[in-house]
């Protein structure tokens, strides 16, 4: 049986300071991603794919130097990647961002993300 979740992402999860993996993909989660979830400094993988999340991806996620997996495909997220994303996330290997409401000019700094192996940006507006 699949574990069923719905509602919003509780901010209290940010209190899990040793959290490394966060995965609530393919659930019925809605609302914004709390910026506080970008504070557990050991976070290496964040997966919220295939939900009904809105708002923007919090800037706090782009300060997680250990992060290697960032998956937020198939939501209602808007916004853009920070200009220096490639310098802020040196260990990033997987970036899945397709099927959102993003208008994304891919920043030139992405070329500095030398660990990046997978980048998906299908069904978004690339500028």
C-alpha positions, 0 to 999 in steps of 0.5 A: 500500500502506498502511504497517502498524504494530503494537505500542505507541507508542515513548517515543523519539518524544518526542525529536523536539522539532520534531515538528508532526504525529503521525498513526498512526490506523487502525493496530494500536497498543495500550497507553498513550499515553506522557505524554512525547509531549506534550513536543514543544512544536511539536506542532499535530496529534495523531491516534491514532484507531481503534487499541486504546489504553488508559489515559488521554490524558496531561495533558501534551497539555493544555499544548500551546498550538499544538495545533489537532487532537486526534483519539483516537476509537475506542480504549479510553481512559478518564478526562476532560478537564481543567477548564481545557481551553479555556484551555490549548488556545487554538488547538484547532480539532478535538477528536474524542473519541468511541467511548472509555470516557470519562465526560466532563462537558464542562468549562465552560472549553470555551467559552473555546476560541473556535477550536474548530470540530469537537467529536465525543463520540459513544458516550461517557458525557456527565455 
